[in-house]
Amino acid sequence: MRPDGSAPRPLTVHPRVIDNIPVWSPDGRRIAFVSNRDWAEGLALYTMNPDGSNVTRLTDNRVFDGHPSW
């Protein structure tokens, strides 16, 4: 979205996937978030660039990984 809050655009759009709890990195270069995009049994922590590119899974625990923090 623009600095004034107009023109929001979703960064993650996947059917049947939960992507939520986004948290900006302190330097503004990455966003951490929770998702079930790689399996249905649990949630993992991911990071991505502010434009939605370069999604990287950080955890692989088969349990709830949530509430990311930098």
N, C-alpha and C positions, 0 to 999 in steps of 0.2 A: 504494500500500500504506500501511498505517498505520505510524506511527513505530516500533512494535515489530517491524515486518517481516511482520505477518500480513495476510491479505486482499490478496495481490498481484492486480493487474488489468492485462492487456495494454493498451498505449496505441495500438499499431498492429497491425491485423489485416487483411491483404490476401492473397488467394491468389496464389501464384507471385511474391511480392515479397520481396526481402531488405531488412529494416530492422534494422540492427545498429550496434554501437559507440556506444552512447549516452553523452553527456557532459553533465553539468549545468553551466549557466553559473555563474560565481562568485556571482551574486546569487540564484540559485535560481529565476529567473523563466522560463528557457528551457532546452530540451534540444536539443543538436545531435546528429545521427546521420547515418549513411550509408544510402542506399537506391537501389534500381534501379526505383522505382515509376513513373517517367516514361518509361523506355525500357529495352530489354533489352540494349543494347550496352555500357552503362557504369554506373558508380555515381556519384552526386552527393551533395553535402552538403546537409542540410536542418536546419531548426530547427522546434520546436513548443512550445506551452505545456505545462506539467506535466500537464494533463488530456488531452493528445492533440489539442487544437484548434489552429487557426491554423498549419497546416503550411506552411512556406515553403522553396522550393528556393533555395539560395545559389549553386550552381555549375552550369555547363552545358558541360562540356568533352569529353564522349564518351570520356573516359579514366577511370581509377580515381582518384576523389577519396575519400580515406579518412582515418581516424584524426583526427577533428575535435578541436580544442583551442581553448580560449577565451583 
